[in-house]
Structures are given as C-alpha cells and as structure tokens.
Amino acid sequence: MAKRPQRPTGQQRPDGAPRPQGTADDAFTARILVLVGWARRNAQTVLIAGVALVVLVVGGLYLWQQRTGQYAEAAAQLEVVQQSAMMAGSAEEAVSELETYLARFSGTPYGIEARLMLAEIHLGEGNVAEAIRTLREVAPSYRGSLEVQATFLLATAHEEAEEWEEALTVFRELEDRAEFSFQRKEALRGVARASLAAGDTAAARSAYQALVEKEVDNAQLRGYFEMRLAELGDA
C-alpha cells in the first residue's frame, strides 16, 4: 500500500521550510521590552527630558495666556484712548494720550492703529519729522492692511517734508508689493507726483502713461491722466 504524504506540522510550511516563530504581538512586546530596558539604563536622561517637556508646555501655555490677556486689554484701552484723543482740548493732549498708550502696548497689533492716529495728528500740526519718526517704527512693511496703510502715510509724510527720493522709494515699493490693484494704482500716482516734484519729468510721464493703461474701465480717471500727459508733453 502506498504511503500517504505526511501533513505539514505546525512547525513546517507546505514546502518543508520551517515556519517563522512568534507573532506580530510578540515582536511588538519585544520592542517594548527593549525600550523599557533602555529607559532603565538611562533613567536620568529620561527624567531630565520629561521635566524639560513639562516646562516647555507649561511655559508656552503661560505665555499664550499672558499674550491673550494683553491683547484684550490693548483692544479695550485703544477705544478709550481714541475717544479721549478725539475729545482732547488740544493736539498736545491727544499726543500725550497716544504716547502713554504706546508705552504700554506698542508691541501689539493695536499699537499700529495708535501710531497711525498719532502720525496723522503730527501731520495735521505740521510736525512732519515727528510723524515720520512715529511711522518708522512699523513702516515700511507689507505684512497686513494696517502696515500697508502706515507705509502709505510714511510716503505721504516724506512728500510733506519734500524728501522726494525717500517718498519715491516707498511709493515704488508699494507699487511692487501692495496686494490690491487699487493700492498699486495709488502708489503709482505717488510715483508720478514725487517724480514731477523732483524734476524728473520722464519718470512722471512714464508713471502717468502706466496709469492711463491701467484705467481701462474708468473713463474719468483715464481722461485725467491723459490730460496730465498732454501737459507734460514729450519727455
């Protein structure tokens, strides 16, 4: 009688090769044991790392809470200061209110709004140098709408001071880096004004020509810029 083929045992695969020993759970357990062993041998290192992590987490939460509280206070105080400045009996009182506020909250986003208001007061009083000094703390910058607004005001302050090269530098940066088309057009108008005031007729004409080409849908503005070009003649 023919002998039946022997079935593979639990220790053999059908091809006769031995089966792998252990399971995925066994391998995971082995890795855990290795990790535990390493931790025991390096207990001091593990302890120091754990303490450092706790300090970082707690410190981060504390700083976040401090900043959140400071921003909330800055927002509330800004409303009070703005109202006080508008109701102040003199520009000097308004300037004092805003400078006191900036001494506390200059590093917050609300500090930019306070600087804008302070610079506008200085410009209104003819203190152009003080306006420029105030704005230089945050401008030129293109990080957000308030920074761009401060940058435009800085360029205007340079115009007021008849610092044409400085004004041109800022206006040209605005034309290149401002986010919105209306901002870039306004910057280009500044380039035209400052170039003309500086005696650079060719640059002024180039700026007005660019404005004519940009104002395709606004016939009134396009006509104004074409008139300015005609006044300048051939540069």
TIBA-821095 format. One record per residue (C-alpha): residue in one letter; z, x, y. Coordinates in Angstrom, 2 decimals. Example, Ala and Ser with C-alpha at 12.3 -4.5 7.8 and 13.67 -1.06 7.14 Angstrom:
TIBA-821095
 r       Z       X       Y
 a    7.80   12.30   -4.50
 s    7.14   13.67   -1.06
This chain:
TIBA-821095
 r       Z       X       Y
 m    0.00    0.00    0.00
 a   -0.93    1.29    3.43
 k    1.99    2.30    5.56
 r    2.43    0.28    8.75
 p    2.21    2.21   12.02
 q    5.66    2.84   13.40
 r    6.52    0.93   16.59
 p    7.39    2.98   19.61
 t   11.13    3.26   20.02
 g   12.91    2.70   23.32
 q   12.67    6.43   23.93
 q    8.89    6.66   23.47
 r    5.82    5.29   25.22
 p    2.96    3.88   23.11
 d    1.13    7.22   23.35
 g    4.07    9.01   21.83
 a    5.27   10.65   25.03
 p    8.96   10.24   25.88
 r    9.83    7.51   28.37
 p   11.32    8.56   31.74
 q   15.07    8.34   31.64
 g   17.02    6.31   34.20
 t   16.04    3.57   36.66
 a   15.41    3.27   40.39
 d   19.06    2.21   40.82
 d   20.17    5.36   39.04
 a   18.08    7.51   41.39
 f   19.50    5.74   44.44
 t   23.05    6.20   43.16
 a   22.37    9.89   42.57
 r   21.17   10.33   46.17
 i   24.27    8.57   47.47
 l   26.48   10.89   45.43
 v   24.67   13.91   46.82
 l   25.17   12.59   50.36
 v   28.85   11.93   49.73
 g   29.26   15.42   48.36
 w   27.61   16.92   51.42
 a   29.82   14.84   53.72
 r   32.95   16.05   51.94
 r   31.87   19.66   52.28
 n   31.05   19.16   55.96
 a   33.80   16.75   56.93
 q   34.47   18.40   60.28
 t   30.81   18.28   61.30
 v   30.58   14.60   60.30
 l   33.75   13.80   62.26
 i   32.52   15.55   65.40
 a   29.12   13.82   65.17
 g   30.81   10.44   64.74
 v   33.08   10.97   67.73
 a   30.13   12.11   69.86
 l   28.16    9.00   68.89
 v   31.06    6.71   69.80
 v   31.49    8.48   73.16
 l   27.77    8.10   73.92
 v   27.73    4.40   73.05
 v   30.91    3.60   74.98
 g   29.80    5.72   77.93
 g   26.39    4.04   78.00
 l   27.94    0.58   77.97
 y   30.34    1.56   80.77
 l   27.53    2.92   82.96
 w   25.43   -0.18   82.32
 q   28.30   -2.46   83.33
 q   29.00   -0.36   86.41
 r   25.36   -0.43   87.50
 t   25.04   -4.16   86.85
 g   28.14   -4.81   88.93
 q   26.93   -2.53   91.72
 y   23.52   -4.22   91.85
 a   25.12   -7.66   92.03
 e   27.39   -6.56   94.87
 a   24.48   -4.87   96.67
 a   22.41   -8.07   96.50
 a   25.25  -10.20   97.85
 q   26.12   -7.76  100.62
 l   22.47   -7.40  101.67
 e   22.27  -11.10  102.55
 v   25.40  -10.79  104.67
 v   24.14   -7.65  106.42
 q   20.69   -9.12  107.10
 q   22.23  -12.19  108.70
 s   24.65  -10.06  110.73
 a   21.83   -7.78  111.89
 m   19.68  -10.71  113.00
 m   22.59  -12.27  114.89
 a   23.79   -8.98  116.39
 g   24.01   -8.88  120.17
 s   22.16   -5.55  120.37
 a   19.94   -3.27  118.34
 e   22.77   -0.74  118.18
 e   25.00   -3.26  116.37
 a   22.23   -4.13  113.91
 v   21.56   -0.43  113.23
 s   25.27    0.18  112.65
 e   25.46   -2.72  110.16
 l   22.48   -1.47  108.19
 e   23.56    2.16  108.18
 t   27.01    1.17  106.88
 y   25.31   -0.80  104.11
 l   23.04    2.13  103.20
 a   26.01    4.47  102.99
 r   27.19    2.38  100.01
 f   24.04    1.01   98.42
 s   21.24    3.40   99.32
 g   20.56    4.21   95.66
 t   19.97    0.59   94.64
 p   16.67   -1.33   94.84
 y   18.22   -3.40   97.65
 g   18.61   -0.25   99.69
 i   14.84   -0.18  100.18
 e   14.93   -3.62  101.82
 a   17.69   -2.43  104.13
 r   15.67    0.66  105.05
 l   12.62   -1.44  105.85
 m   14.65   -3.61  108.21
 l   16.30   -0.58  109.80
 a   12.96    1.18  110.32
 e   11.46   -1.95  111.91
 i   14.38   -2.12  114.35
 h   13.89    1.55  115.25
 l   10.17    0.98  115.81
 g   10.89   -2.05  117.95
 e   13.21    0.04  120.08
 g   10.70    2.88  120.36
 n   12.77    5.23  118.19
 v    9.78    6.35  116.14
 a   11.34    9.59  114.89
 e   14.34    7.66  113.52
 a   12.03    5.16  111.84
 i   10.13    7.99  110.13
 r   13.37    9.67  109.06
 t   14.64    6.39  107.60
 l   11.44    5.71  105.66
 r   11.05    9.26  104.38
 e   13.98    8.62  102.04
 v   11.84    6.23   99.98
 a    8.22    6.81  101.03
 p    5.51    7.65  100.37
 s    5.93    6.02   96.97
 y    3.84    3.62   94.88
 r    6.34    2.58   92.20
 g    6.74   -1.02   93.37
 s    5.84   -3.50   96.06
 l    8.78   -2.55   98.30
 e    7.93    1.14   98.05
 v    4.30    0.41   98.96
 q    5.48   -1.69  101.89
 a    7.67    1.19  103.07
 t    4.70    3.55  102.72
 f    2.52    1.35  104.91
 l    5.28    1.22  107.51
 l    5.60    5.01  107.35
 a    1.87    5.40  108.05
 t    2.17    2.98  110.97
 a    5.15    4.94  112.33
 h    3.06    8.11  112.23
 e    0.39    6.27  114.21
 e    3.01    5.22  116.77
 a    4.04    8.85  117.06
 e    0.35    9.86  117.42
 e    0.72   12.06  114.35
 w   -2.82   11.37  113.23
 e   -3.05   13.87  110.37
 e    0.18   12.59  108.82
 a   -0.99    9.00  109.24
 l   -4.37    9.79  107.68
 t   -2.73   11.50  104.70
 v   -0.59    8.46  103.94
 f   -3.36    5.91  104.54
 r   -5.75    7.82  102.27
 e   -3.13    7.96   99.52
 l   -2.61    4.21   99.91
 e   -6.34    3.59   99.69
 d   -6.44    5.58   96.46
 r   -3.21    4.43   94.81
 a   -2.36    0.93   96.05
 e   -2.52   -1.67   93.29
 f   -4.21   -4.57   95.07
 s   -7.60   -4.70   96.77
 f   -6.21   -6.21   99.98
 q   -3.80   -3.27  100.23
 r   -6.62   -0.78   99.75
 k   -8.68   -2.52  102.44
 e   -5.73   -2.44  104.84
 a   -5.28    1.27  104.12
 l   -8.98    1.84  104.81
 r   -8.60    0.12  108.19
 g   -5.76    2.54  108.89
 v   -8.02    5.45  107.97
 a  -10.64    4.17  110.42
 r   -8.11    3.75  113.26
 a   -6.40    7.09  112.75
 s   -9.72    8.95  112.33
 l  -11.04    7.45  115.55
 a   -7.82    8.28  117.42
 a   -8.04   11.85  116.12
 g  -11.59   12.15  117.43
 d  -13.25   12.19  114.00
 t  -15.99    9.66  114.66
 a  -17.86   10.46  111.47
 a  -14.81    9.69  109.31
 a  -14.14    6.49  111.26
 r  -17.74    5.37  110.79
 s  -17.58    6.12  107.06
 a  -14.41    4.02  106.77
 y  -15.92    1.08  108.64
 q  -19.08    1.29  106.53
 a  -16.95    1.10  103.39
 l  -15.15   -1.95  104.82
 v  -18.47   -3.68  105.51
 e  -19.47   -3.15  101.89
 k  -16.13   -4.46  100.61
 e  -16.10   -7.63  102.72
 v  -18.94   -9.38  100.92
 d  -17.25  -12.80  100.90
 n  -15.62  -12.74  104.34
 a  -18.36  -13.12  106.94
 q  -15.95  -12.99  109.88
 l  -14.38   -9.68  108.90
 r  -17.71   -8.25  107.83
 g  -19.11   -9.11  111.26
 y  -16.16   -7.43  112.97
 f  -16.64   -4.20  111.03
 e  -20.38   -4.25  111.68
 m  -19.60   -4.59  115.40
 r  -17.32   -1.55  115.22
 l  -20.10    0.40  113.50
 a  -22.52   -0.58  116.24
 e  -20.03    0.57  118.88
 l  -19.73    3.95  117.20
 g  -23.46    4.43  116.93
 d  -24.83    7.28  114.79
 a  -22.08    9.80  113.97
